Structure formats: structure tokens, C-alpha cells
Amino acid sequence: MRALEERFEAMEIQELYLSVDPENHPARSLYDSLGYRITETICEYFGEGGEDRLIMKKVLHTAQSSSLSPCR
């Protein structure tokens, strides 16, 4: 996961999102330890009768430490 995040940072991607089953506690714990935070719960994520999912987000260091102004 960290190697993938480093690649995204090099591409100047500022935020990553993932979805996880709310009952998958080992995965949720891993993502939490990596700095992902729950932003929302989506019911029936995969369509009617489908399972619910938590959406998790991480802001990468490029976004936090960037000193570039949005204007030139």
C-alpha cells in the first residue's frame, strides 16, 4: 500500500479513496493504521440488495505539504 501511495504522490495525486465492507475489521484496521478515514457509508453499494460499503479517504503528503499557489 505504501509503495502504491508513493507512486500516486509522485503523480501529484492528492487524495485516495477506497471502499471496504463494514464488517471487514482486519481491513478497516489496516486502512486506519495507514491514515485512511471513513468519509461515508453507502448502502447497497453494488445495487439493490447488494452489500453496504464504507468509503475511506486519505490525503497524501503532496497535498498537505505543497507550497505552490493555485495562481501563477
N, CA, C and O atoms as a printed pandas DataFrame, in Angstrom:
     atom_number atom_name residue_name chain_id  residue_number  x_coord  y_coord  z_coord
0              1         N          MET        A               1    0.827   -1.189    0.000
1              2        CA          MET        A               1    0.000    0.000    0.000
2              3         C          MET        A               1    0.874    1.256    0.000
3              4         O          MET        A               1    0.601    2.210   -0.728
4              5         N          ARG        A               2    1.912    1.247    0.811
5              6        CA          ARG        A               2    2.755    2.447    0.888
6              7         C          ARG        A               2    3.469    2.705   -0.445
7              8         O          ARG        A               2    3.599    3.857   -0.859
8              9         N          ALA        A               3    3.929    1.654   -1.115
9             10        CA          ALA        A               3    4.589    1.839   -2.414
10            11         C          ALA        A               3    3.612    2.425   -3.425
11            12         O          ALA        A               3    3.982    3.287   -4.222
12            13         N          LEU        A               4    2.380    1.964   -3.395
13            14        CA          LEU        A               4    1.355    2.497   -4.291
14            15         C          LEU        A               4    1.080    3.966   -3.975
15            16         O          LEU        A               4    0.962    4.790   -4.882
16            17         N          GLU        A               5    0.981    4.285   -2.704
17            18        CA          GLU        A               5    0.755    5.673   -2.300
18            19         C          GLU        A               5    1.907    6.566   -2.758
19            20         O          GLU        A               5    1.679    7.693   -3.197
20            21         N          GLU        A               6    3.138    6.073   -2.658
21            22        CA          GLU        A               6    4.297    6.856   -3.112
22            23         C          GLU        A               6    4.225    7.134   -4.606
23            24         O          GLU        A               6    4.571    8.225   -5.057
24            25         N          ARG        A               7    3.774    6.146   -5.370
25            26        CA          ARG        A               7    3.615    6.361   -6.813
26            27         C          ARG        A               7    2.566    7.431   -7.092
27            28         O          ARG        A               7    2.763    8.290   -7.951
28            29         N          PHE        A               8    1.463    7.378   -6.372
29            30        CA          PHE        A               8    0.414    8.377   -6.568
30            31         C          PHE        A               8    0.914    9.767   -6.166
31            32         O          PHE        A               8    0.608   10.756   -6.832
32            33         N          GLU        A               9    1.677    9.839   -5.084
33            34        CA          GLU        A               9    2.236   11.126   -4.676
34            35         C          GLU        A               9    3.146   11.687   -5.766
35            36         O          GLU        A               9    3.113   12.884   -6.051
36            37         N          ALA        A              10    3.958   10.823   -6.375
37            38        CA          ALA        A              10    4.851   11.253   -7.453
38            39         C          ALA        A              10    4.050   11.781   -8.645
39            40         O          ALA        A              10    4.537   12.618   -9.406
40            41         N          MET        A              11    2.833   11.292   -8.800
41            42        CA          MET        A              11    1.953   11.744   -9.880
42            43         C          MET        A              11    1.150   12.971   -9.453
43            44         O          MET        A              11    0.295   13.448  -10.200
44            45         N          GLU        A              12    1.425   13.482   -8.249
45            46        CA          GLU        A              12    0.764   14.638   -7.670
46            47         C          GLU        A              12   -0.734   14.427   -7.432
47            48         O          GLU        A              12   -1.520   15.374   -7.456
48            49         N          ILE        A              13   -1.105   13.180   -7.204
49            50        CA          ILE        A              13   -2.479   12.870   -6.797
50            51         C          ILE        A              13   -2.586   13.201   -5.323
51            52         O          ILE        A              13   -1.741   12.793   -4.525
52            53         N          GLN        A              14   -3.616   13.936   -4.961
53            54        CA          GLN        A              14   -3.708   14.465   -3.602
54            55         C          GLN        A              14   -4.556   13.638   -2.657
55            56         O          GLN        A              14   -4.324   13.665   -1.448
56            57         N          GLU        A              15   -5.536   12.902   -3.173
57            58        CA          GLU        A              15   -6.442   12.133   -2.311
58            59         C          GLU        A              15   -6.656   10.740   -2.891
59            60         O          GLU        A              15   -6.732   10.557   -4.105
60            61         N          LEU        A              16   -6.749    9.771   -1.997
61            62        CA          LEU        A              16   -7.078    8.406   -2.384
62            63         C          LEU        A              16   -8.359    7.992   -1.671
63            64         O          LEU        A              16   -8.583    8.343   -0.513
64            65         N          TYR        A              17   -9.188    7.246   -2.377
65            66        CA          TYR        A              17  -10.428    6.722   -1.812
66            67         C          TYR        A              17  -10.450    5.217   -2.007
67            68         O          TYR        A              17   -9.912    4.698   -2.985
68            69         N          LEU        A              18  -11.077    4.521   -1.069
69            70        CA          LEU        A              18  -11.299    3.089   -1.208
70            71         C          LEU        A              18  -12.626    2.737   -0.556
71            72         O          LEU        A              18  -13.169    3.498    0.245
72            73         N          SER        A              19  -13.128    1.580   -0.913
73            74        CA          SER        A              19  -14.342    1.094   -0.263
74            75         C          SER        A              19  -14.019   -0.230    0.419
75            76         O          SER        A              19  -13.190   -1.006   -0.056
76            77         N          VAL        A              20  -14.685   -0.470    1.536
77            78        CA          VAL        A              20  -14.445   -1.677    2.313
78            79         C          VAL        A              20  -15.761   -2.121    2.956
79            80         O          VAL        A              20  -16.609   -1.299    3.302
80            81         N          ASP        A              21  -15.906   -3.411    3.105
81            82        CA          ASP        A              21  -17.064   -3.980    3.794
82            83         C          ASP        A              21  -17.023   -3.525    5.252
83            84         O          ASP        A              21  -15.994   -3.676    5.910
84            85         N          PRO        A              22  -18.115   -2.973    5.768
85            86        CA          PRO        A              22  -18.131   -2.508    7.163
86            87         C          PRO        A              22  -17.775   -3.598    8.174
87            88         O          PRO        A              22  -17.293   -3.293    9.264
88            89         N          GLU        A              23  -18.007   -4.858    7.825
89            90        CA          GLU        A              23  -17.732   -5.959    8.746
90            91         C          GLU        A              23  -16.310   -6.515    8.605
91            92         O          GLU        A              23  -15.929   -7.418    9.350
92            93         N          ASN        A              24  -15.533   -5.993    7.674
93            94        CA          ASN        A              24  -14.164   -6.470    7.471
94            95         C          ASN        A              24  -13.222   -5.705    8.405
95            96         O          ASN        A              24  -12.506   -4.798    7.980
96            97         N          HIS        A              25  -13.238   -6.080    9.659
97            98        CA          HIS        A              25  -12.496   -5.363   10.684
98            99         C          HIS        A              25  -10.978   -5.414   10.487
99           100         O          HIS        A              25  -10.311   -4.411   10.744
100          101         N          PRO        A              26  -10.397   -6.550   10.036
101          102        CA          PRO        A              26   -8.951   -6.534    9.787
102          103         C          PRO        A              26   -8.551   -5.520    8.706
103          104         O          PRO        A              26   -7.556   -4.812    8.859
104          105         N          ALA        A              27   -9.317   -5.449    7.623
105          106        CA          ALA        A              27   -9.009   -4.484    6.559
106          107         C          ALA        A              27   -9.210   -3.063    7.055
107          108         O          ALA        A              27   -8.388   -2.188    6.784
108          109         N          ARG        A              28  -10.285   -2.828    7.772
109          110        CA          ARG        A              28  -10.543   -1.484    8.302
110          111         C          ARG        A              28   -9.422   -1.049    9.231
111          112         O          ARG        A              28   -9.005    0.109    9.201
112          113         N          SER        A              29   -8.936   -1.959   10.047
113          114        CA          SER        A              29   -7.842   -1.655   10.965
114          115         C          SER        A              29   -6.570   -1.317   10.185
115          116         O          SER        A              29   -5.857   -0.377   10.536
116          117         N          LEU        A              30   -6.289   -2.075    9.139
117          118        CA          LEU        A              30   -5.122   -1.801    8.304
118          119         C          LEU        A              30   -5.225   -0.422    7.676
119          120         O          LEU        A              30   -4.293    0.377    7.766
120          121         N          TYR        A              31   -6.358   -0.140    7.038
121          122        CA          TYR        A              31   -6.529    1.152    6.374
122          123         C          TYR        A              31   -6.458    2.303    7.379
123          124         O          TYR        A              31   -5.882    3.352    7.089
124          125         N          ASP        A              32   -7.040    2.104    8.544
125          126        CA          ASP        A              32   -6.984    3.125    9.589
126          127         C          ASP        A              32   -5.533    3.387   10.001
127          128         O          ASP        A              32   -5.133    4.537   10.181
128          129         N          SER        A              33   -4.750    2.319   10.149
129          130        CA          SER        A              33   -3.346    2.473   10.550
130          131         C          SER        A              33   -2.523    3.180    9.478
131          132         O          SER        A              33   -1.481    3.763    9.777
132          133         N          LEU        A              34   -2.988    3.128    8.231
133          134        CA          LEU        A              34   -2.296    3.799    7.131
134          135         C          LEU        A              34   -2.771    5.236    6.934
135          136         O          LEU        A              34   -2.271    5.941    6.057
136          137         N          GLY        A              35   -3.731    5.670    7.745
137          138        CA          GLY        A              35   -4.179    7.057    7.684
138          139         C          GLY        A              35   -5.458    7.294    6.912
139          140         O          GLY        A              35   -5.829    8.446    6.685
140          141         N          TYR        A              36   -6.147    6.237    6.499
141          142        CA          TYR        A              36   -7.439    6.398    5.814
142          143         C          TYR        A              36   -8.511    6.645    6.859
143          144         O          TYR        A              36   -8.480    6.059    7.942
144          145         N          ARG        A              37   -9.456    7.510    6.535
145          146        CA          ARG        A              37  -10.547    7.837    7.450
146          147         C          ARG        A              37  -11.882    7.629    6.746
147          148         O          ARG        A              37  -12.008    7.891    5.550
148          149         N          ILE        A              38  -12.871    7.160    7.491
149          150        CA          ILE        A              38  -14.204    6.926    6.930
150          151         C          ILE        A              38  -14.841    8.268    6.606
151          152         O          ILE        A              38  -14.888    9.166    7.447
152          153         N          THR        A              39  -15.332    8.393    5.377
153          154        CA          THR        A              39  -15.991    9.634    4.970
154          155         C          THR        A              39  -17.489    9.446    4.803
155          156         O          THR        A              39  -18.258   10.394    4.964
156          157         N          GLU        A              40  -17.909    8.221    4.481
157          158        CA          GLU        A              40  -19.341    7.972    4.330
158          159         C          GLU        A              40  -19.619    6.477    4.293
159          160         O          GLU        A              40  -18.720    5.661    4.087
160          161         N          THR        A              41  -20.885    6.142    4.499
161          162        CA          THR        A              41  -21.380    4.781    4.349
162          163         C          THR        A              41  -22.366    4.790    3.190
163          164         O          THR        A              41  -23.266    5.627    3.138
164          165         N          ILE        A              42  -22.195    3.869    2.274
165          166        CA          ILE        A              42  -23.117    3.765    1.145
166          167         C          ILE        A              42  -23.848    2.433    1.255
167          168         O          ILE        A              42  -23.231    1.368    1.224
168          169         N          CYS        A              43  -25.163    2.505    1.383
169          170        CA          CYS        A              43  -25.990    1.305    1.463
170          171         C          CYS        A              43  -26.181    0.731    0.062
171          172         O          CYS        A              43  -26.322    1.465   -0.916
172          173         N          GLU        A              44  -26.180   -0.584   -0.008
173          174        CA          GLU        A              44  -26.388   -1.301   -1.277
174          175         C          GLU        A              44  -25.456   -0.769   -2.374
175          176         O          GLU        A              44  -25.898   -0.434   -3.473
176          177         N          TYR        A              45  -24.185   -0.700   -2.059
177          178        CA          TYR        A              45  -23.153   -0.140   -2.929
178          179         C          TYR        A              45  -23.152   -0.777   -4.321
179          180         O          TYR        A              45  -22.934   -0.097   -5.324
180          181         N          PHE        A              46  -23.394   -2.072   -4.367
181          182        CA          PHE        A              46  -23.345   -2.803   -5.635
182          183         C          PHE        A              46  -24.721   -2.977   -6.270
183          184         O          PHE        A              46  -24.917   -3.873   -7.091
184          185         N          GLY        A              47  -25.663   -2.136   -5.900
185          186        CA          GLY        A              47  -27.008   -2.225   -6.463
186          187         C          GLY        A              47  -27.992   -2.781   -5.461
187          188         O          GLY        A              47  -27.627   -3.155   -4.347
188          189         N          GLU        A              48  -29.242   -2.830   -5.873
189          190        CA          GLU        A              48  -30.318   -3.275   -4.990
190          191         C          GLU        A              48  -30.014   -4.644   -4.399
191          192         O          GLU        A              48  -29.741   -5.605   -5.118
192          193         N          GLY        A              49  -30.069   -4.709   -3.086
193          194        CA          GLY        A              49  -29.798   -5.959   -2.380
194          195         C          GLY        A              49  -28.318   -6.229   -2.175
195          196         O          GLY        A              49  -27.953   -7.221   -1.545
196          197         N          GLY        A              50  -27.460   -5.361   -2.696
197          198        CA          GLY        A              50  -26.019   -5.540   -2.549
198          199         C          GLY        A              50  -25.537   -5.136   -1.165
199          200         O          GLY        A              50  -26.282   -4.559   -0.373
200          201         N          GLU        A              51  -24.300   -5.445   -0.895
201          202        CA          GLU        A              51  -23.765   -5.146    0.435
202          203         C          GLU        A              51  -23.469   -3.663    0.609
203          204         O          GLU        A              51  -23.274   -2.927   -0.359
204          205         N          ASP        A              52  -23.442   -3.254    1.852
205          206        CA          ASP        A              52  -23.087   -1.881    2.193
206          207         C          ASP        A              52  -21.568   -1.746    2.160
207          208         O          ASP        A              52  -20.853   -2.736    2.311
208          209         N          ARG        A              53  -21.079   -0.533    1.964
209          210        CA          ARG        A              53  -19.641   -0.274    1.942
210          211         C          ARG        A              53  -19.336    1.013    2.689
211          212         O          ARG        A              53  -20.124    1.958    2.688
212          213         N          LEU        A              54  -18.187    1.025    3.319
213          214        CA          LEU        A              54  -17.656    2.251    3.893
214          215         C          LEU        A              54  -16.705    2.845    2.864
215          216         O          LEU        A              54  -15.930    2.122    2.239
216          217         N          ILE        A              55  -16.763    4.149    2.690
217          218        CA          ILE        A              55  -15.825    4.848    1.832
218          219         C          ILE        A              55  -14.790    5.485    2.745
219          220         O          ILE        A              55  -15.125    6.201    3.689
220          221         N          MET        A              56  -13.527    5.209    2.444
221          222        CA          MET        A              56  -12.434    5.743    3.247
222          223         C          MET        A              56  -11.554    6.615    2.364
223          224         O          MET        A              56  -11.393    6.352    1.172
224          225         N          LYS        A              57  -10.993    7.642    2.959
225          226        CA          LYS        A              57  -10.201    8.622    2.217
226          227         C          LYS        A              57   -8.881    8.878    2.942
227          228         O          LYS        A              57   -8.807    8.873    4.171
228          229         N          LYS        A              58   -7.842    9.101    2.137
229          230        CA          LYS        A              58   -6.555    9.521    2.693
230          231         C          LYS        A              58   -6.049   10.703    1.877
231          232         O          LYS        A              58   -6.056   10.675    0.646
232          233         N          VAL        A              59   -5.613   11.740    2.581
233          234        CA          VAL        A              59   -4.983   12.885    1.939
234          235         C          VAL        A              59   -3.484   12.600    1.918
235          236         O          VAL        A              59   -2.878   12.356    2.962
236          237         N          LEU        A              60   -2.897   12.631    0.740
237          238        CA          LEU        A              60   -1.479   12.335    0.612
238          239         C          LEU        A              60   -0.624   13.538    0.987
239          240         O          LEU        A              60   -1.104   14.671    1.004
240          241         N          HIS        A              61    0.635   13.284    1.286
241          242        CA          HIS        A              61    1.553   14.334    1.742
242          243         C          HIS        A              61    1.727   15.446    0.718
243          244         O          HIS        A              61    1.968   16.593    1.093
244          245         N          THR        A              62    1.611   15.132   -0.553
245          246        CA          THR        A              62    1.766   16.166   -1.578
246          247         C          THR        A              62    0.755   17.279   -1.352
247          248         O          THR        A              62    1.069   18.456   -1.529
248          249         N          ALA        A              63   -0.453   16.910   -0.961
249          250        CA          ALA        A              63   -1.499   17.916   -0.749
250          251         C          ALA        A              63   -1.244   18.695    0.535
251          252         O          ALA        A              63   -1.513   19.895    0.590
252          253         N          GLN        A              64   -0.730   18.032    1.567
253          254        CA          GLN        A              64   -0.530   18.664    2.859
254          255         C          GLN        A              64    0.676   19.586    2.866
255          256         O          GLN        A              64    0.662   20.622    3.530
256          257         N          SER        A              65    1.723   19.218    2.133
257          258        CA          SER        A              65    2.967   19.967    2.222
258          259         C          SER        A              65    3.219   20.862    1.017
259          260         O          SER        A              65    4.257   21.519    0.947
260          261         N          SER        A              66    2.316   20.899    0.097
261          262        CA          SER        A              66    2.524   21.699   -1.091
262          263         C          SER        A              66    2.507   23.187   -0.754
263          264         O          SER        A              66    1.595   23.679   -0.090
264          265         N          SER        A              67    3.532   23.889   -1.224
265          266        CA          SER        A              67    3.581   25.329   -1.001
266          267         C          SER        A              67    3.256   26.083   -2.285
267          268         O          SER        A              67    3.401   27.304   -2.343
268          269         N          LEU        A              68    2.824   25.369   -3.302
269          270        CA          LEU        A              68    2.515   26.005   -4.567
270          271         C          LEU        A              68    1.206   26.769   -4.473
271          272         O          LEU        A              68    0.228   26.293   -3.897
272          273         N          SER        A              69    1.205   27.937   -5.038
273          274        CA          SER        A              69   -0.019   28.724   -5.094
274          275         C          SER        A              69   -0.866   28.264   -6.253
275          276         O          SER        A              69   -0.318   27.919   -7.300
276          277         N          PRO        A              70   -2.205   28.244   -6.111
277          278        CA          PRO        A              70   -3.048   27.846   -7.226
278          279         C          PRO        A              70   -3.028   28.871   -8.367
279          280         O          PRO        A              70   -3.484   28.584   -9.474
280          281         N          CYS        A              71   -2.505   30.050   -8.091
281          282        CA          CYS        A              71   -2.403   31.098   -9.121
282          283         C          CYS        A              71   -0.949   31.243   -9.535
283          284         O          CYS        A              71   -0.042   31.008   -8.736
284          285         N          ARG        A              72   -0.730   31.630  -10.780
285          286        CA          ARG        A              72    0.643   31.829  -11.253
286          287         C          ARG        A              72    0.987   33.280  -11.342
287          288         O          ARG        A              72    2.104   33.628  -11.724
